[in-house]
Amino acid sequence: DSGVTQTPKHLITATGQRVTLRCSPRSGDLSVYWYQQSLDQGLQFLIQYYNGEERAKGNILERFSAQQFPDLHSELNLSSLELGDSALYFCASSPTGLAGTGELFFGEGSRLTVL
Amino acid sequence: GENVEQHPSTLSVQEGDSAVIKCTYSDSASNYFPWYKQELGKRPQLIIDIRSNVGEKKDQRIAVTLNKTAKHFSLHITETQPEDSAVYFCAPSDTGNQFYFGTGTSLTVIP
């Protein structure tokens, strides 16, 4: 158990819909990262938040948005869903906002299926 | 961002043999070199990491070697076992860029 909690574990929805994925980082970790992993693909970095503020942005679509709340949990919002958005979405946390300073702790992921 | 490549993309070895996966990167400022293991349907987990002031690090059957001049580092697994079967990712970074993972290497250990 990494200490990072993601909900829901599975989600099935239709094209055009909107969903919200939730992540609670490890106790004491200030940074949250979101990654997308499509079938047989690598880990695509979407966005990072540190202590409530956006720190870095990767290949995140305009239809997607995220935020980190004062209690440090984070939500990833996916709207106008397309079939290609079907993927496993991982949240990871780390103690600091500086990449390269140590391990990323991943949650179990939220599997999104868009029909 | 950092341009990261892994080779090979797939690797099959007989149980007991060794496996080597290479990661090349482009950012000369990279100073942290981790390897993550992702078993089927599971989350990625750190298995070993090394910093730029060290050339090699070993932990039981796994080791990582670093060549900063050539900008590559490698994961070495000796005496492979079926439970080593997984996808392995490298994620070289400096203090600002541990966001990008390599393309992944799928390792299959044949009993």
Chai-1 contact restraints between the chains, C-beta under 6 A:
chainA,res_idxA,chainB,res_idxB,connection_type,confidence,min_distance_angstrom,max_distance_angstrom,comment,restraint_id
A,G42,B,F101,contact,1.0,0.0,6.0,A-B,restraint_1
A,G42,B,T103,contact,1.0,0.0,6.0,A-B,restraint_2
A,G42,B,G104,contact,1.0,0.0,6.0,A-B,restraint_3
A,L43,B,F101,contact,1.0,0.0,6.0,A-B,restraint_4
A,F45,B,F99,contact,1.0,0.0,6.0,A-B,restraint_5
A,F45,B,Y100,contact,1.0,0.0,6.0,A-B,restraint_6
A,A56,B,F99,contact,1.0,0.0,6.0,A-B,restraint_7
A,G58,B,F99,contact,1.0,0.0,6.0,A-B,restraint_8
A,L98,B,T95,contact,1.0,0.0,6.0,A-B,restraint_9
A,A99,B,S93,contact,1.0,0.0,6.0,A-B,restraint_10
A,A99,B,G96,contact,1.0,0.0,6.0,A-B,restraint_11
A,A99,B,N97,contact,1.0,0.0,6.0,A-B,restraint_12
A,A99,B,Q98,contact,1.0,0.0,6.0,A-B,restraint_13
A,G100,B,Y32,contact,1.0,0.0,6.0,A-B,restraint_14
A,G100,B,S93,contact,1.0,0.0,6.0,A-B,restraint_15
A,G100,B,D94,contact,1.0,0.0,6.0,A-B,restraint_16
A,G100,B,T95,contact,1.0,0.0,6.0,A-B,restraint_17
A,G100,B,Q98,contact,1.0,0.0,6.0,A-B,restraint_18
A,E103,B,L46,contact,1.0,0.0,6.0,A-B,restraint_19
A,F106,B,R43,contact,1.0,0.0,6.0,A-B,restraint_20
A,F106,B,P44,contact,1.0,0.0,6.0,A-B,restraint_21
A,E108,B,R43,contact,1.0,0.0,6.0,A-B,restraint_22
